[in-house]
Amino acid sequence: MSEHAGSGHAGAGHADAGHVDEAAVEAVLIASRTLIAVATRSLGAAAEDTTIAQYRALVVLASRGPQRMVDLAGALDVTPSTAGRMCDRLVRKGLIRRNRGRADRRAVQVSVTAAGRDVVDHATARRRALIAGILTRLPAGQQSAVAEALDAFAVAAGEIPDRHWPEDALSPPPAGGRAAAASRANEPARAGVVRGT
């Protein structure tokens, strides 16, 4: 797997940048089935109310901060109308909020709420445990090879590592709610959730 990923990643900026190793495609395709299953299981009870597509929207907003609808749609690779309907559902669930843009008050942005961020953080912690359980079945050397290959794959896909997520991605709290929001941010349970590194 590391050989496949290495050849594909090294191709960036080189003559064979457009080359696709079909064996690598097949390996990632097979692995993706397990990762989708892990993603579904990681949602736990939230899966009853939050689809994988909606969860992905929450991750995009948590990792990139407030987004215009057209930008969110682009990040999700869906049409703006589809993104709009998805956001309507997430707003009703209290997981995201619509805000007026700071620079352009006519522009409407969507951002994740504290409740939405909780869904992301708890799913990430659960996913981390599930993935760790699978990796323990591999020798240390193969675990390192998997990490290297998937790091390169994530970079190529434009995924933002958790450690680079903006701290101000949360939507502004409602008027008069800043003190409560600040208090909530210091809750031990919140602080105990481990994000990816």
C-alpha positions as CSV (number, residue, x, y, z in Angstrom):
1,M,0.0,0.0,0.0
2,S,2.9,2.3,0.9
3,E,4.5,1.7,-2.5
4,H,1.2,2.6,-4.3
5,A,0.7,5.7,-2.2
6,G,4.3,6.7,-2.5
7,S,4.3,6.6,-6.3
8,G,1.1,8.6,-6.5
9,H,2.1,11.2,-4.0
10,A,5.6,11.6,-5.4
11,G,4.0,12.3,-8.8
12,A,2.8,15.8,-7.7
13,G,4.8,18.3,-9.7
14,H,6.5,15.6,-11.8
15,A,6.0,14.3,-15.3
16,D,3.9,11.4,-14.1
17,A,1.6,13.5,-12.0
18,G,-1.4,12.4,-14.1
19,H,-0.6,8.7,-13.8
20,V,-3.0,6.6,-11.9
21,D,-2.0,3.3,-10.3
22,E,-5.0,1.1,-10.7
23,A,-3.9,-1.2,-7.9
24,A,-3.8,1.8,-5.6
25,V,-7.3,2.8,-6.7
26,E,-8.5,-0.7,-6.0
27,A,-6.8,-0.7,-2.5
28,V,-8.3,2.6,-1.5
29,L,-11.7,1.6,-2.9
30,I,-11.7,-1.5,-0.7
31,A,-10.5,0.3,2.3
32,S,-13.1,3.0,1.8
33,R,-15.8,0.5,2.5
34,T,-14.5,-0.1,5.9
35,L,-14.0,3.6,6.5
36,I,-17.6,4.3,5.6
37,A,-18.7,1.6,8.0
38,V,-16.5,3.2,10.7
39,A,-17.9,6.7,9.9
40,T,-21.5,5.4,10.2
41,R,-20.8,3.6,13.5
42,S,-18.9,6.6,14.9
43,L,-22.1,8.7,14.8
44,G,-23.7,6.4,17.3
45,A,-27.0,7.7,18.5
46,A,-26.6,10.8,16.4
47,A,-27.0,8.6,13.3
48,E,-30.7,8.4,13.9
49,D,-31.0,12.1,13.2
50,T,-27.9,13.0,11.2
51,T,-27.0,11.4,7.9
52,I,-23.4,10.9,6.7
53,A,-23.9,13.7,4.2
54,Q,-25.2,16.1,6.9
55,Y,-22.2,15.0,9.1
56,R,-19.8,15.9,6.3
57,A,-21.4,19.3,6.1
58,L,-20.8,19.8,9.8
59,V,-17.2,18.7,9.4
60,V,-16.6,21.2,6.5
61,L,-18.0,24.0,8.6
62,A,-16.1,23.0,11.7
63,S,-12.8,22.7,9.8
64,R,-13.2,25.8,7.5
65,G,-15.3,28.2,9.5
66,P,-18.4,30.0,8.2
67,Q,-19.2,29.4,4.6
68,R,-21.3,31.0,1.9
69,M,-23.9,28.4,0.6
70,V,-22.2,28.3,-2.8
71,D,-18.8,27.6,-1.2
72,L,-20.3,24.9,1.1
73,A,-21.9,23.3,-1.9
74,G,-18.6,23.3,-3.7
75,A,-16.8,21.7,-0.8
76,L,-19.5,19.0,-0.6
77,D,-19.6,18.6,-4.4
78,V,-23.4,19.1,-4.5
79,T,-25.6,21.8,-6.1
80,P,-26.3,24.9,-4.0
81,S,-30.0,23.9,-3.9
82,T,-29.1,20.5,-2.4
83,A,-26.7,22.2,0.1
84,G,-29.5,24.6,0.9
85,R,-32.0,21.9,1.7
86,M,-29.4,20.1,3.8
87,C,-28.7,23.2,5.7
88,D,-32.4,23.8,6.3
89,R,-32.6,20.4,8.1
90,L,-29.4,21.1,10.1
91,V,-30.7,24.6,11.1
92,R,-34.0,22.9,12.4
93,K,-31.9,20.5,14.4
94,G,-29.9,23.4,15.9
95,L,-26.6,22.1,14.5
96,I,-25.8,25.0,12.3
97,R,-26.9,28.7,12.1
98,R,-27.3,31.2,9.3
99,N,-25.5,34.5,9.8
100,R,-25.1,37.7,7.8
101,G,-21.6,38.1,6.5
102,R,-19.4,40.5,8.4
103,A,-18.0,42.2,5.3
104,D,-21.2,42.0,3.2
105,R,-24.3,42.1,5.2
106,R,-26.3,41.0,2.2
107,A,-24.4,37.8,2.0
108,V,-25.7,34.9,4.1
109,Q,-23.2,32.4,5.6
110,V,-23.8,29.2,7.5
111,S,-21.7,28.1,10.5
112,V,-21.6,25.3,13.0
113,T,-23.2,25.8,16.4
114,A,-21.8,24.4,19.7
115,A,-24.3,21.5,19.4
116,G,-23.1,20.8,15.9
117,R,-19.5,20.9,17.0
118,D,-20.4,18.4,19.8
119,V,-21.7,16.0,17.2
120,V,-18.4,16.3,15.2
121,D,-16.2,16.0,18.3
122,H,-17.9,13.0,19.8
123,A,-18.0,11.2,16.4
124,T,-14.3,12.0,15.9
125,A,-13.5,10.5,19.3
126,R,-15.6,7.4,18.6
127,R,-14.0,7.0,15.2
128,R,-10.5,7.4,16.6
129,A,-11.2,4.4,19.0
130,L,-12.7,2.3,16.2
131,I,-9.7,3.0,13.9
132,A,-7.3,2.3,16.7
133,G,-9.0,-1.1,17.2
134,I,-8.4,-2.0,13.6
135,L,-4.8,-0.8,13.5
136,T,-3.9,-2.9,16.5
137,R,-4.2,-5.9,14.2
138,L,-1.3,-4.7,12.1
139,P,2.4,-4.8,13.0
140,A,4.0,-1.4,13.9
141,G,5.7,-1.1,10.5
142,Q,2.5,-1.6,8.6
143,Q,0.7,0.9,10.8
144,S,3.4,3.5,9.9
145,A,3.0,2.7,6.2
146,V,-0.8,3.1,6.5
147,A,-0.3,6.5,8.3
148,E,2.1,7.7,5.6
149,A,-0.1,6.6,2.7
150,L,-3.3,8.1,4.2
151,D,-1.6,11.3,5.1
152,A,-0.6,11.7,1.5
153,F,-4.0,10.8,0.3
154,A,-5.7,13.3,2.6
155,V,-3.4,16.1,1.4
156,A,-4.1,15.2,-2.2
157,A,-7.9,15.3,-1.4
158,G,-7.6,18.7,0.2
159,E,-8.6,17.5,3.7
160,I,-7.7,19.8,6.6
161,P,-6.1,18.1,9.6
162,D,-7.9,18.6,12.9
163,R,-5.0,20.5,14.3
164,H,-5.5,23.2,11.7
165,W,-9.2,23.7,12.3
166,P,-10.0,27.3,13.1
167,E,-10.8,28.0,16.8
168,D,-13.5,30.5,15.8
169,A,-15.5,28.2,13.5
170,L,-18.5,28.3,15.8
171,S,-21.3,30.6,14.9
172,P,-21.7,33.7,17.1
173,P,-23.9,32.9,20.1
174,P,-27.3,34.6,20.3
175,A,-27.5,38.0,21.9
176,G,-27.0,37.7,25.7
177,G,-25.7,34.2,25.4
178,R,-21.9,34.9,25.3
179,A,-21.4,34.3,29.0
180,A,-23.2,31.0,28.9
181,A,-21.3,30.0,25.8
182,A,-18.0,30.9,27.5
183,S,-18.9,28.9,30.5
184,R,-19.9,25.9,28.4
185,A,-16.5,26.0,26.5
186,N,-14.8,25.3,29.8
187,E,-16.8,22.3,30.7
188,P,-14.6,19.3,31.6
189,A,-16.6,17.0,29.4
190,R,-16.0,19.3,26.4
191,A,-12.3,19.5,27.2
192,G,-12.0,15.8,27.5
193,V,-12.9,15.1,23.8
194,V,-9.7,14.4,21.9
195,R,-9.4,15.7,18.4
196,G,-7.1,14.3,15.7
197,T,-3.5,15.3,15.6
